[in-house]
C-alpha cells in the first residue's frame, strides 16, 4: 500500500511520514506544489499540518484543492489540511476563539471509521490558531473538545476525513490506531 504525505510546511510532517512507514506503508513526503498526475496512483493521501494560517490565507496551501477535488482515494487532512478541506469544500475556517497548544481532551461524537474501537474520550496534542468554524455540506462531526467544536470530521459521500489535532505525535493517545483506521479505509477502496 502506498500513502503519501503532502508537505504544507508543518512542524510534524516528517512524523506523519514516519508513523506511516512504521505501520508498513510505502510512503514519501511530496511538496504541495506536486501536480496531481504525479500522485494519482496512491492508495491514500495525508494533507499535513502547516505553517499557513488557513483561516486567513488558504492560497498558501498549494495544490491541496486539486488533490481533494480529483482524488478517487481516501484523504486525511491534519490540522491545516483539515481546515483547508473544510474551507475548500464549502465549510468555513476562522481564527479560533481559544487557540489550542498542547494537551486537550478529545470527546468522540461518532465512533465511525477513524475512531473505531477507541474510547469515548482521550488526550490529544494540539497546535492551532485557526479551526473549522462550519462543516462543509455532506460532512459530519466525529469529535470535539472543550475549545474546538470540530476536532474531527468526515464526508458522508467520499472517503475524506479531517482531524484538528495531531495523531502523529506521541503525546496523542491512540494516534497510531487512528492512522491504522485510516489505512483500513485505504485498503478497502
C-alpha positions as a Markdown table, in Angstrom:
| # | Residue | x | y | z |
|---|---|---|---|---|
| 1 | Unk | 0.0 | 0.0 | 0.0 |
| 2 | Unk | 1.2 | 3.5 | -0.8 |
| 3 | Unk | 0.1 | 6.6 | 1.1 |
| 4 | Unk | 1.9 | 9.9 | 0.5 |
| 5 | Unk | 2.1 | 12.9 | 2.8 |
| 6 | Unk | 1.6 | 16.4 | 1.3 |
| 7 | Unk | 4.0 | 18.8 | 2.9 |
| 8 | Unk | 2.2 | 22.0 | 3.9 |
| 9 | Unk | 5.1 | 23.3 | 6.0 |
| 10 | Unk | 4.0 | 21.7 | 9.2 |
| 11 | Unk | 6.4 | 21.1 | 12.1 |
| 12 | Unk | 5.4 | 17.4 | 12.3 |
| 13 | Unk | 5.2 | 16.4 | 8.6 |
| 14 | Unk | 8.1 | 14.0 | 9.0 |
| 15 | Unk | 6.4 | 12.4 | 11.9 |
| 16 | Unk | 3.3 | 11.7 | 9.8 |
| 17 | Unk | 5.6 | 10.0 | 7.2 |
| 18 | Unk | 7.4 | 8.1 | 10.0 |
| 19 | Unk | 4.1 | 6.7 | 11.5 |
| 20 | Unk | 3.0 | 5.5 | 8.1 |
| 21 | Unk | 6.4 | 3.9 | 7.5 |
| 22 | Unk | 6.4 | 2.2 | 10.9 |
| 23 | Unk | 2.9 | 0.8 | 10.0 |
| 24 | Unk | 4.4 | -0.9 | 7.0 |
| 25 | Unk | 3.1 | 1.5 | 4.4 |
| 26 | Unk | 5.2 | 2.7 | 1.4 |
| 27 | Unk | 5.2 | 6.5 | 1.9 |
| 28 | Unk | 7.0 | 9.6 | 1.0 |
| 29 | Unk | 6.7 | 13.3 | 1.5 |
| 30 | Unk | 5.7 | 15.4 | -1.5 |
| 31 | Unk | 5.6 | 19.2 | -1.9 |
| 32 | Unk | 2.2 | 20.7 | -2.0 |
| 33 | Unk | 3.0 | 22.0 | -5.5 |
| 34 | Unk | 3.3 | 18.5 | -6.9 |
| 35 | Unk | 1.0 | 18.0 | -9.9 |
| 36 | Unk | -1.9 | 15.6 | -9.2 |
| 37 | Unk | -0.9 | 13.3 | -12.0 |
| 38 | Unk | 2.4 | 12.6 | -10.2 |
| 39 | Unk | 0.5 | 11.2 | -7.2 |
| 40 | Unk | -2.7 | 9.9 | -8.8 |
| 41 | Unk | -1.8 | 6.2 | -8.3 |
| 42 | Unk | -1.5 | 6.3 | -4.5 |
| 43 | Unk | -3.9 | 4.4 | -2.2 |
| 44 | Unk | -4.3 | 7.4 | 0.1 |
| 45 | Unk | -3.1 | 10.9 | 0.9 |
| 46 | Unk | -2.4 | 12.8 | 4.1 |
| 47 | Unk | -2.6 | 16.6 | 3.9 |
| 48 | Unk | -0.2 | 17.6 | 6.6 |
| 49 | Unk | -0.5 | 20.4 | 9.0 |
| 50 | Unk | 1.3 | 23.6 | 8.1 |
| 51 | Unk | 2.5 | 27.0 | 8.9 |
| 52 | Unk | -0.1 | 28.7 | 6.7 |
| 53 | Unk | -3.0 | 30.3 | 8.6 |
| 54 | Unk | -5.7 | 28.6 | 6.5 |
| 55 | Unk | -8.4 | 30.8 | 8.0 |
| 56 | Unk | -6.6 | 33.8 | 6.8 |
| 57 | Unk | -4.8 | 32.7 | 3.6 |
| 58 | Unk | -5.9 | 29.4 | 2.1 |
| 59 | Unk | -3.8 | 30.2 | -1.1 |
| 60 | Unk | -0.7 | 29.2 | 0.8 |
| 61 | Unk | -1.9 | 25.5 | 0.7 |
| 62 | Unk | -0.6 | 24.9 | -2.9 |
| 63 | Unk | -2.5 | 22.3 | -4.9 |
| 64 | Unk | -4.4 | 20.8 | -1.9 |
| 65 | Unk | -7.7 | 21.8 | -3.5 |
| 66 | Unk | -6.8 | 19.9 | -6.7 |
| 67 | Unk | -5.9 | 16.8 | -4.7 |
| 68 | Unk | -9.2 | 16.9 | -2.8 |
| 69 | Unk | -11.2 | 17.5 | -6.0 |
| 70 | Unk | -9.6 | 14.8 | -8.1 |
| 71 | Unk | -8.8 | 12.1 | -5.5 |
| 72 | Unk | -10.6 | 8.8 | -6.0 |
| 73 | Unk | -8.7 | 7.5 | -3.0 |
| 74 | Unk | -9.1 | 8.4 | 0.8 |
| 75 | Unk | -7.7 | 11.7 | 2.0 |
| 76 | Unk | -6.9 | 12.6 | 5.6 |
| 77 | Unk | -6.4 | 16.3 | 6.4 |
| 78 | Unk | -4.4 | 17.1 | 9.6 |
| 79 | Unk | -4.6 | 20.5 | 11.3 |
| 80 | Unk | -4.2 | 23.0 | 8.4 |
| 81 | Unk | -5.1 | 20.2 | 6.0 |
| 82 | Unk | -8.3 | 19.6 | 7.9 |
| 83 | Unk | -9.1 | 23.4 | 7.9 |
| 84 | Unk | -8.3 | 23.7 | 4.3 |
| 85 | Unk | -10.5 | 20.7 | 3.4 |
| 86 | Unk | -13.5 | 22.3 | 5.2 |
| 87 | Unk | -12.9 | 25.7 | 3.6 |
| 88 | Unk | -12.4 | 24.3 | 0.1 |
| 89 | Unk | -15.5 | 22.2 | 0.2 |
| 90 | Unk | -17.9 | 24.9 | 1.2 |
| 91 | Unk | -17.5 | 25.0 | 5.0 |
| 92 | Unk | -15.5 | 27.6 | 6.9 |
| 93 | Unk | -12.3 | 28.0 | 8.8 |
| 94 | Unk | -11.6 | 31.0 | 11.0 |
| 95 | Unk | -9.2 | 32.1 | 13.8 |
| 96 | Unk | -10.0 | 30.1 | 17.0 |
| 97 | Unk | -11.8 | 31.9 | 19.8 |
| 98 | Unk | -9.4 | 29.9 | 22.1 |
| 99 | Unk | -6.3 | 28.7 | 20.2 |
| 100 | Unk | -5.1 | 25.3 | 21.5 |
| 101 | Unk | -1.5 | 24.4 | 22.1 |
| 102 | Unk | -0.5 | 21.2 | 24.0 |
| 103 | Unk | -2.8 | 18.7 | 25.6 |
| 104 | Unk | -6.6 | 18.7 | 25.1 |
| 105 | Unk | -9.3 | 16.2 | 26.0 |
| 106 | Unk | -11.0 | 14.8 | 22.8 |
| 107 | Unk | -14.6 | 13.8 | 23.0 |
| 108 | Unk | -15.6 | 11.3 | 20.3 |
| 109 | Unk | -19.1 | 12.0 | 19.0 |
| 110 | Unk | -19.2 | 9.1 | 16.5 |
| 111 | Unk | -17.0 | 6.0 | 16.7 |
| 112 | Unk | -17.2 | 5.8 | 12.9 |
| 113 | Unk | -14.2 | 4.9 | 10.9 |
| 114 | Unk | -11.3 | 6.9 | 12.4 |
| 115 | Unk | -12.4 | 6.3 | 16.0 |
| 116 | Unk | -13.5 | 2.7 | 15.6 |
| 117 | Unk | -12.5 | 0.7 | 18.7 |
| 118 | Unk | -11.3 | 3.7 | 20.6 |
| 119 | Unk | -12.5 | 5.1 | 23.9 |
| 120 | Unk | -15.1 | 7.9 | 24.1 |
| 121 | Unk | -12.6 | 10.4 | 25.4 |
| 122 | Unk | -8.8 | 10.6 | 25.3 |
| 123 | Unk | -5.9 | 13.1 | 25.3 |
| 124 | Unk | -4.7 | 14.6 | 22.0 |
| 125 | Unk | -2.0 | 17.1 | 21.2 |
| 126 | Unk | -2.9 | 20.5 | 19.6 |
| 127 | Unk | -1.1 | 23.3 | 17.8 |
| 128 | Unk | -3.5 | 25.6 | 16.1 |
| 129 | Unk | -4.6 | 29.2 | 15.9 |
| 130 | Unk | -7.4 | 28.5 | 13.4 |
| 131 | Unk | -10.2 | 26.0 | 13.4 |
| 132 | Unk | -13.1 | 24.7 | 11.3 |
| 133 | Unk | -16.0 | 27.1 | 12.0 |
| 134 | Unk | -18.6 | 25.4 | 9.9 |
| 135 | Unk | -18.7 | 21.9 | 8.3 |
| 136 | Unk | -18.9 | 21.6 | 4.6 |
| 137 | Unk | -22.1 | 20.2 | 3.1 |
| 138 | Unk | -22.5 | 16.4 | 3.5 |
| 139 | Unk | -19.9 | 16.2 | 6.3 |
| 140 | Unk | -20.5 | 15.1 | 9.8 |
| 141 | Unk | -18.6 | 15.9 | 13.0 |
| 142 | Unk | -16.8 | 13.0 | 14.6 |
| 143 | Unk | -15.2 | 14.6 | 17.6 |
| 144 | Unk | -14.9 | 17.9 | 19.6 |
| 145 | Unk | -13.0 | 19.3 | 22.6 |
| 146 | Unk | -13.9 | 22.0 | 25.1 |
| 147 | Unk | -12.5 | 24.8 | 23.0 |
| 148 | Unk | -12.9 | 23.4 | 19.5 |
| 149 | Unk | -16.3 | 22.3 | 18.1 |
| 150 | Unk | -14.9 | 20.3 | 15.1 |
| 151 | Unk | -11.9 | 18.3 | 16.2 |
| 152 | Unk | -12.7 | 15.6 | 13.5 |
| 153 | Unk | -15.0 | 15.3 | 10.6 |
| 154 | Unk | -15.8 | 13.1 | 7.6 |
| 155 | Unk | -17.6 | 13.3 | 4.3 |
| 156 | Unk | -20.8 | 11.2 | 4.0 |
| 157 | Unk | -20.2 | 10.8 | 0.2 |
| 158 | Unk | -16.5 | 10.3 | -0.3 |
| 159 | Unk | -13.6 | 8.9 | 1.8 |
| 160 | Unk | -12.5 | 12.4 | 3.1 |
| 161 | Unk | -11.5 | 12.9 | 6.7 |
| 162 | Unk | -10.1 | 15.7 | 8.8 |
| 163 | Unk | -8.7 | 16.0 | 12.3 |
| 164 | Unk | -7.7 | 19.2 | 14.0 |
| 165 | Unk | -5.3 | 17.5 | 16.5 |
| 166 | Unk | -2.0 | 15.8 | 15.7 |
| 167 | Unk | -2.3 | 11.9 | 15.7 |
| 168 | Unk | 1.3 | 11.6 | 14.6 |
| 169 | Unk | 2.8 | 12.8 | 17.8 |
| 170 | Unk | 3.5 | 10.5 | 20.7 |
| 171 | Unk | 1.5 | 12.8 | 23.2 |
| 172 | Unk | -1.7 | 11.9 | 21.3 |
| 173 | Unk | -3.2 | 8.8 | 22.8 |
| 174 | Unk | -4.3 | 6.2 | 20.2 |
| 175 | Unk | -2.6 | 8.2 | 17.4 |
| 176 | Unk | -1.3 | 5.0 | 15.7 |
| 177 | Unk | -4.7 | 3.5 | 15.9 |
| 178 | Unk | -6.3 | 6.5 | 14.2 |
| 179 | Unk | -3.7 | 6.0 | 11.3 |
| 180 | Unk | -4.5 | 2.3 | 11.2 |
| 181 | Unk | -8.2 | 3.0 | 10.9 |
| 182 | Unk | -7.5 | 5.4 | 8.0 |
| 183 | Unk | -5.3 | 2.7 | 6.4 |
| 184 | Unk | -8.2 | 0.3 | 6.6 |
| 185 | Unk | -10.2 | 2.7 | 4.5 |
| 186 | Unk | -7.4 | 2.9 | 2.0 |
| 187 | Unk | -7.2 | -0.9 | 1.8 |
| 188 | Unk | -10.9 | -1.3 | 1.3 |
| 189 | Unk | -11.2 | 1.1 | -1.7 |
